[in-house]
Amino acid sequence: MSVIYIVLPLALVLGGAALVAFLWAVKRGQFDDLDTPAMRVVLEDDALSED
């Protein structure tokens, strides 16, 4: 029963850290463009290098 006093706070800290990391990634725009990376697989290399 005493292990719960270690595991529960550890789980809360890890869950909070995951939430903070997710919110940080959203704020920095990591999830803004979900379509382009998937399309890069099917495009030719020449089409990507055009500037």
N, C-alpha and C positions, 0 to 999 in steps of 0.2 A: 504493500500500500504506500510505502514511502517513496517508491519510484515515481508515483504520480506527481509529487512535488517537484520533481526534476523535469519530467517529460512534458507536462502541461505548459509551464512557462517557456520551455524550449520551443514547443510547437507554436505558441503565440508569437514568439520573437521571429521565428522563421517565416510564419505566415505574414507578419507585418513587414518583414524585409522583402518578401515577394511582392506584396502590394505596393510598397514604395518603389521598387524597381519597375513594376508595370506602369505606374503613374508617371515615373520619370521618362520611360520610353515613349509613352503617349504624348507627353508634353514636348519632347524633342522631335516629334514627327516621324517616328519609326513605322507607324501604321498608316501613313497618309496615302501611299500609292501601293496597293496590293496587286494591281493587274500587270504593270510593266515588268517586274522581275519574272513572272510566269511566261510572258511573251518573249523574253530574251532567249529562251531555250529554242524556240522555233524560228527565230529570225537568223538570217545569215550574218556572219561577222562583218561583212562590208557595210551592211545597213546600220550597224551600231557605230562604226567609226566615222561616219559622215558628220562633219561639223558645219 
